């Protein structure tokens, strides 16, 4: 007598793809696989035909010519600065910052600027396959609310800097307001907070010690620009008698909470210290190249065992939030810096841009790879176009020959954010019109 078949399992979403890039295990591509999602969580990763037999899905999305991969994690951004895209190009870092960016910010920065810039950035990131950002800017309360409104995953930095801004007027106010924002979002499913002391040259020893104490107590990451330029190193040695990383180590900050951004000026001993202490390094190659800041030794860091992530930096120094472009630049630049064509291969680069970023942000248990139990932050990339044919090697194609315009679909926590290249719940025409009115306001300030 034939045993009765058990009824199929239910799921909310079944995504079928010609190629699935899970990231973990490393360098694997699964052909004709499917991902099943229930309540925003990945519940199965299995061959397409098995998935069809096992699951009854409320929605099936079939992309036979696409690669399905984890959403990209932009591990260092200043997203409100999207409104400052291109206002001060072709200048060195300190001239760009002190003579152009800071004066405009002083005149215009406020909740409206931050909300509108962040919204524009979210739309740009979604259209480019980015589902998570590590944010570093003022008015983190506004940023968090905007990210939450649009269902975008973010680690929002709580700024600390040694001078008064529109956000806070004193050291105590920076820390008081940081505590308020942290308390508001501490249990949120999408939004978390980190301390974001700006840089060693703008934060005092006393404030760094305060950051360290609170980060330890509250189990928070510390997001920091450091070792960005040769001038920063020379100034630190002159003022403190130490290189910035040594000073941070003296203050107890060189540990597995530290998200160290840029890191273009490193000795072998500093690389090994970062590996030993579990420091996360965010490589921002295009911003560093454009500002002539230097070259992060990404391959040496990765081979030493440092967790490497990739970020775009802000639109005022990049000038976009295109992680596919950033990945390609990171991979190619690493080879030139290392003098080794095998440095930062395609699989390693994709890992840095997904799971590496997730781990740096403290999100590694939730996102960054396509694994059962993780959140369904997923991206479909259409590889059918003539520019990505013939398709010999999916991972190489994703890093070296794919543009963000090939992103077709995006989900965050299983919720659709981009469907067949159309944004869900966002009006591109309204975003463009709003950006144009900000252009006029910025021109008036700079006149």
C-alpha positions as CSV (number, residue, x, y, z in Angstrom):
1,X,0.0,0.0,0.0
2,X,1.4,3.4,-1.0
3,X,2.1,5.8,1.9
4,X,0.3,9.1,1.6
5,X,2.4,12.1,0.7
6,X,2.8,14.7,3.4
7,X,1.5,18.1,2.4
8,X,4.0,20.6,1.1
9,X,5.5,23.1,3.5
10,X,4.3,26.7,3.2
11,X,6.6,29.6,2.7
12,X,6.1,33.3,1.9
13,X,8.6,33.5,-1.0
14,X,10.5,31.1,-3.2
15,X,13.3,32.7,-5.3
16,X,14.6,30.5,-8.1
17,X,17.8,31.5,-9.8
18,X,20.1,30.1,-12.5
19,X,23.1,30.7,-10.1
20,X,23.1,31.1,-6.3
21,X,26.2,32.6,-4.7
22,X,25.8,31.8,-1.0
23,X,29.2,33.3,0.0
24,X,29.4,30.7,2.8
25,X,30.9,28.2,1.9
26,X,33.5,30.3,0.2
27,X,33.8,30.5,-3.6
28,X,30.8,28.3,-4.2
29,X,28.2,28.8,-7.0
30,X,25.1,26.6,-6.9
31,X,23.4,26.1,-10.3
32,X,19.6,26.1,-10.6
33,X,18.9,26.5,-6.9
34,X,16.2,28.1,-4.9
35,X,15.9,30.0,-1.6
36,X,12.7,29.6,0.5
37,X,11.8,32.5,2.8
38,X,9.3,32.5,5.7
39,X,8.7,35.5,8.0
40,X,11.7,37.2,6.5
41,X,14.1,34.3,7.3
42,X,15.8,31.9,5.0
43,X,14.3,28.4,5.8
44,X,15.9,26.4,2.9
45,X,18.5,26.5,0.2
46,X,18.1,23.6,-2.2
47,X,17.9,22.6,-5.9
48,X,15.0,24.2,-7.7
49,X,13.1,21.0,-8.5
50,X,13.4,19.9,-4.8
51,X,12.2,23.3,-3.7
52,X,9.1,23.1,-6.0
53,X,8.3,19.7,-4.6
54,X,8.8,20.6,-0.9
55,X,7.2,24.1,-0.7
56,X,4.0,25.7,-1.5
57,X,4.9,29.4,-1.8
58,X,2.7,32.4,-1.6
59,X,5.0,34.0,-4.2
60,X,7.5,32.5,-6.6
61,X,10.1,34.6,-8.3
62,X,11.9,32.8,-11.1
63,X,15.1,34.4,-12.5
64,X,16.8,31.7,-14.6
65,X,19.4,34.1,-16.1
66,X,20.3,35.7,-12.8
67,X,22.7,35.3,-10.0
68,X,21.1,35.4,-6.5
69,X,23.5,36.7,-3.9
70,X,23.4,38.3,-0.4
71,X,22.7,42.0,-0.4
72,X,25.9,44.1,-0.5
73,X,26.9,45.8,2.7
74,X,28.3,49.3,2.3
75,X,30.5,49.3,5.3
76,X,31.3,53.1,5.4
77,X,29.0,55.8,4.2
78,X,28.0,59.4,4.9
79,X,24.6,59.1,3.2
80,X,23.1,62.5,3.9
81,X,26.1,63.9,1.9
82,X,24.5,62.5,-1.2
83,X,23.1,66.0,-1.6
84,X,26.8,67.3,-1.8
85,X,27.7,65.1,-4.7
86,X,30.3,66.8,-6.9
87,X,30.4,70.2,-5.1
88,X,34.2,70.2,-4.4
89,X,36.0,67.7,-6.7
90,X,39.7,67.3,-7.5
91,X,40.9,68.6,-4.2
92,X,43.1,67.0,-1.5
93,X,41.3,65.8,1.7
94,X,41.9,68.6,4.1
95,X,41.3,71.4,1.6
96,X,38.1,69.5,0.4
97,X,36.9,69.1,4.0
98,X,37.9,72.3,5.8
99,X,37.4,74.8,3.0
100,X,34.3,73.4,1.2
101,X,32.4,70.6,3.0
102,X,32.4,71.9,6.5
103,X,31.3,75.4,5.5
104,X,28.4,74.2,3.5
105,X,27.4,71.8,6.3
106,X,27.6,74.6,8.8
107,X,25.1,76.6,6.8
108,X,22.6,73.9,5.8
109,X,22.9,70.8,8.1
110,X,19.8,70.0,10.0
111,X,17.0,67.3,10.2
112,X,15.6,68.2,6.7
113,X,19.0,68.0,5.0
114,X,19.8,64.7,6.7
115,X,16.4,63.1,6.0
116,X,16.3,64.1,2.3
117,X,19.9,63.1,1.7
118,X,19.4,59.7,3.4
119,X,16.3,59.0,1.4
120,X,18.0,59.8,-1.9
121,X,20.9,57.5,-0.8
122,X,18.5,54.6,0.1
123,X,17.0,54.7,-3.4
124,X,20.5,54.8,-5.0
125,X,21.7,51.9,-2.9
126,X,18.7,49.7,-3.5
127,X,19.0,50.2,-7.2
128,X,22.6,49.0,-6.9
129,X,22.0,45.9,-4.8
130,X,23.0,47.4,-1.4
131,X,20.8,46.3,1.5
132,X,22.8,47.5,4.5
133,X,24.9,50.6,5.3
134,X,27.3,51.6,8.1
135,X,26.3,55.2,8.5
136,X,28.5,58.0,9.9
137,X,26.9,61.5,10.1
138,X,25.1,64.0,12.2
139,X,21.5,63.8,13.4
140,X,21.6,60.0,13.8
141,X,18.0,60.1,15.2
142,X,16.8,61.4,11.9
143,X,18.8,58.9,9.9
144,X,17.5,56.0,12.0
145,X,13.9,57.1,11.5
146,X,14.4,57.4,7.7
147,X,16.1,54.0,7.4
148,X,13.4,52.4,9.5
149,X,10.6,54.1,7.4
150,X,12.0,52.5,4.2
151,X,12.8,49.1,5.8
152,X,16.5,49.5,5.1
153,X,19.1,47.8,7.4
154,X,21.7,50.1,8.9
155,X,24.2,50.6,11.7
156,X,23.8,54.3,12.5
157,X,26.9,56.1,13.9
158,X,26.5,58.3,17.0
159,X,28.9,61.2,16.3
160,X,31.6,62.4,18.6
161,X,33.8,65.3,17.5
162,X,35.7,68.0,19.4
163,X,33.8,71.0,18.2
164,X,30.3,72.3,18.2
165,X,27.9,71.4,15.4
166,X,24.2,71.7,14.7
167,X,23.8,68.2,16.4
168,X,25.6,69.0,19.7
169,X,27.4,71.9,21.3
170,X,29.6,70.3,23.9
171,X,31.2,67.0,24.8
172,X,28.5,66.1,27.3
173,X,25.8,66.9,24.8
174,X,27.3,64.5,22.2
175,X,27.3,61.7,24.7
176,X,23.9,62.5,26.2
177,X,22.3,62.6,22.7
178,X,24.2,59.4,21.7
179,X,22.7,57.6,24.7
180,X,19.2,58.8,23.8
181,X,19.4,57.5,20.2
182,X,20.9,54.2,21.3
183,X,18.1,53.7,23.8
184,X,15.5,54.4,21.3
185,X,16.8,51.8,18.7
186,X,18.5,49.2,20.9
187,X,15.9,46.5,20.2
188,X,15.1,47.2,16.6
189,X,15.1,44.5,14.0
190,X,16.8,46.6,11.3
191,X,18.5,49.5,13.0
192,X,21.5,49.3,15.4
193,X,23.9,52.0,16.7
194,X,27.6,52.4,17.0
195,X,29.8,55.1,18.4
196,X,31.3,57.2,15.6
197,X,34.2,59.3,16.9
198,X,35.2,61.2,13.7
199,X,38.9,60.7,13.6
200,X,42.1,60.8,15.8
201,X,42.7,64.3,14.7
202,X,39.3,65.6,15.8
203,X,38.7,63.6,19.0
204,X,40.5,64.1,22.3
205,X,42.0,61.3,24.5
206,X,39.3,62.0,27.1
207,X,36.5,61.5,24.6
208,X,38.1,58.4,23.2
209,X,38.3,57.0,26.7
210,X,34.7,57.8,27.2
211,X,33.8,56.1,24.0
212,X,35.7,53.0,24.9
213,X,34.1,52.7,28.4
214,X,30.5,53.1,27.0
215,X,31.2,50.8,24.0
216,X,32.3,48.1,26.4
217,X,29.4,48.6,28.7
218,X,26.8,48.7,25.9
219,X,28.4,46.1,23.6
220,X,28.7,48.6,20.7
221,X,31.0,48.9,17.7
222,X,33.2,51.9,17.2
223,X,33.3,53.3,13.7
224,X,36.3,55.5,13.1
225,X,38.3,57.1,10.2
226,X,42.0,56.4,10.9
227,X,45.3,56.2,9.2
228,X,43.7,57.9,6.2
229,X,46.6,60.0,5.0
230,X,50.3,60.5,5.5
231,X,49.6,63.9,6.9
232,X,47.4,62.4,9.6
233,X,50.3,60.1,10.7
234,X,52.8,63.0,10.8
235,X,50.5,65.3,12.7
236,X,49.8,62.5,15.3
237,X,53.5,61.8,15.8
238,X,54.1,65.5,16.3
239,X,51.2,66.1,18.7
240,X,51.1,62.8,20.6
241,X,54.5,61.2,20.0
242,X,52.6,58.2,18.6
243,X,51.1,57.0,15.3
244,X,47.2,57.0,15.5
245,X,46.9,53.3,15.9
246,X,49.4,53.2,18.8
247,X,47.5,56.1,20.5
248,X,44.2,54.2,20.0
249,X,45.8,51.1,21.5
250,X,47.0,53.1,24.5
251,X,43.4,54.2,25.0
252,X,42.1,50.7,24.8
253,X,40.3,50.9,21.5
254,X,42.2,48.5,19.3
255,X,40.0,45.5,19.7
256,X,37.2,43.5,17.9
257,X,34.7,46.4,18.3
258,X,36.8,48.7,16.2
259,X,35.7,49.4,12.6
260,X,38.8,51.1,11.2
261,X,38.1,53.0,8.0
262,X,40.6,53.8,5.2
263,X,43.8,52.5,6.8
264,X,46.0,53.5,3.9
265,X,49.2,54.1,6.0
266,X,50.1,50.8,7.8
267,X,53.3,49.1,8.8
268,X,53.6,45.3,8.9
269,X,53.5,45.5,12.7
270,X,50.2,47.4,12.6
271,X,48.7,44.9,10.2
272,X,49.6,42.1,12.6
273,X,48.3,44.0,15.6
274,X,44.9,44.4,13.8
275,X,44.8,40.7,13.0
276,X,45.7,39.8,16.6
277,X,43.1,42.1,18.1
278,X,40.3,41.3,15.7
279,X,40.0,44.8,14.3
280,X,37.7,45.2,11.2
281,X,39.1,47.2,8.3
282,X,36.9,49.0,5.8
283,X,38.6,49.5,2.4
284,X,37.2,52.6,0.5
285,X,39.4,52.4,-2.7
286,X,37.6,54.9,-4.9
287,X,37.4,57.7,-2.3
288,X,41.0,57.1,-1.3
289,X,42.1,57.3,-5.0
290,X,40.1,60.4,-5.8
291,X,41.4,62.3,-2.7
292,X,45.0,60.9,-3.3
293,X,44.9,59.7,0.3
294,X,47.0,56.5,-0.2
295,X,46.5,52.8,-0.8
296,X,45.1,50.4,1.8
297,X,47.1,47.2,1.8
298,X,43.9,45.2,1.4
299,X,45.6,42.0,0.4
300,X,48.2,42.0,3.2
301,X,45.4,42.7,5.7
302,X,43.2,39.9,4.3
303,X,46.1,37.4,4.2
304,X,47.1,38.3,7.8
305,X,43.6,37.3,8.9
306,X,42.0,40.7,9.3
307,X,38.3,40.8,8.5
308,X,38.1,43.1,5.5
309,X,35.0,45.0,4.4
310,X,34.3,47.4,1.6
311,X,32.7,50.9,1.6
312,X,32.0,53.7,-0.8
313,X,32.5,56.6,1.6
314,X,30.2,59.5,0.9
315,X,29.0,60.8,-2.4
316,X,30.9,64.1,-1.9
317,X,34.2,62.2,-2.2
318,X,33.4,59.1,-4.4
319,X,31.0,60.3,-6.1
320,X,28.5,57.5,-5.9
321,X,27.2,54.6,-3.8
322,X,27.9,52.0,-6.4
323,X,29.3,48.9,-4.6
324,X,29.7,46.9,-7.8
325,X,32.1,49.6,-9.0
326,X,33.8,49.7,-5.6
327,X,34.3,45.9,-5.6
328,X,35.9,46.0,-9.0
329,X,38.2,48.8,-8.0
330,X,39.1,47.1,-4.7
331,X,40.0,43.9,-6.5
332,X,42.1,45.5,-9.2
333,X,43.8,48.0,-6.9
334,X,44.8,45.3,-4.5
335,X,46.7,43.5,-7.2
336,X,48.7,46.6,-8.1
337,X,49.5,47.4,-4.5
338,X,50.5,43.9,-3.7
339,X,52.3,43.4,-7.0
340,X,50.5,40.1,-7.2
341,X,47.8,39.3,-9.8
342,X,46.2,36.7,-7.4
343,X,45.6,39.2,-4.7
344,X,42.0,39.8,-3.6
345,X,40.4,37.4,-6.1
346,X,36.8,37.6,-7.1
347,X,35.4,35.3,-4.4
348,X,37.4,37.1,-1.7
349,X,36.2,40.5,-2.9
350,X,32.6,39.4,-2.9
351,X,33.0,38.0,0.6
352,X,34.4,41.3,1.8
353,X,31.5,43.2,0.3
354,X,28.9,40.9,2.0
355,X,29.8,38.8,4.9
356,X,33.0,40.8,5.7
357,X,30.8,43.9,6.0
358,X,28.2,42.2,8.0
359,X,30.7,40.9,10.5
360,X,32.3,44.3,10.8
361,X,29.0,45.8,11.7
362,X,28.2,43.1,14.2
363,X,25.5,41.7,11.9
364,X,27.3,38.5,10.8
365,X,24.9,36.2,12.5
366,X,22.0,37.8,10.6
367,X,23.1,38.7,7.1
368,X,26.0,38.6,4.7
369,X,25.5,35.0,3.4
370,X,22.7,32.8,2.1
371,X,22.3,30.4,5.0
372,X,19.3,28.9,6.7
373,X,18.3,31.0,9.7
374,X,19.7,34.2,8.4
375,X,17.6,37.2,7.3
376,X,16.6,37.2,3.6
377,X,18.5,40.2,2.5
378,X,18.9,39.1,-1.1
379,X,19.8,40.5,-4.5
380,X,19.2,39.2,-8.1
381,X,21.7,40.3,-10.7
382,X,20.7,39.8,-14.4
383,X,23.6,38.2,-16.2
384,X,21.8,37.8,-19.6
385,X,23.0,41.0,-21.2
386,X,25.6,40.9,-24.0
387,X,28.0,42.8,-21.7
388,X,28.2,39.8,-19.4
389,X,28.3,37.1,-22.1
390,X,29.6,34.5,-22.5
391,X,29.3,33.5,-18.8
392,X,32.3,31.3,-18.0
393,X,32.7,32.2,-14.3
394,X,29.9,33.7,-12.3
395,X,32.0,35.1,-9.5
396,X,34.5,36.8,-11.8
397,X,31.6,38.2,-13.8
398,X,30.0,39.7,-10.7
399,X,33.2,41.5,-9.8
400,X,34.9,42.4,-13.1
401,X,32.1,42.8,-15.6
402,X,28.8,43.6,-13.8
403,X,27.3,47.0,-13.4
404,X,24.7,48.1,-10.8
405,X,22.2,48.6,-13.6
406,X,22.0,44.8,-13.8
407,X,20.4,44.5,-10.4
408,X,16.8,43.4,-11.0
409,X,15.4,42.5,-7.6
410,X,16.2,43.3,-4.0
411,X,14.7,42.0,-0.7
412,X,15.4,43.1,2.8
413,X,14.2,40.7,5.5
414,X,12.1,39.0,2.7
415,X,10.3,42.2,1.8
416,X,10.6,43.4,-1.8
417,X,12.4,46.7,-2.2
418,X,13.2,46.5,-6.0
419,X,11.1,44.5,-8.4
420,X,12.2,44.2,-12.1
421,X,14.2,47.4,-11.6
422,X,11.3,49.3,-10.1
423,X,11.6,50.7,-6.6
424,X,8.9,49.7,-4.2
425,X,7.3,52.5,-2.1
426,X,9.6,55.2,-3.4
427,X,8.9,57.8,-6.2
428,X,12.0,58.4,-8.3
429,X,10.6,61.6,-9.9
430,X,9.9,63.1,-6.5
431,X,13.4,62.2,-5.3
432,X,14.9,63.9,-8.4
433,X,12.8,67.0,-7.9
434,X,13.8,67.3,-4.3
435,X,17.5,66.8,-5.1
436,X,17.2,69.7,-7.6
437,X,15.8,72.1,-5.0
438,X,18.7,71.2,-2.7
439,X,21.1,72.0,-5.5
440,X,19.7,75.5,-5.7
441,X,19.9,76.0,-1.9
442,X,23.5,74.8,-1.9
443,X,24.4,77.1,-4.8
444,X,23.0,80.0,-2.8
445,X,25.1,79.2,0.2
446,X,28.3,78.8,-1.8
447,X,27.7,82.0,-3.9
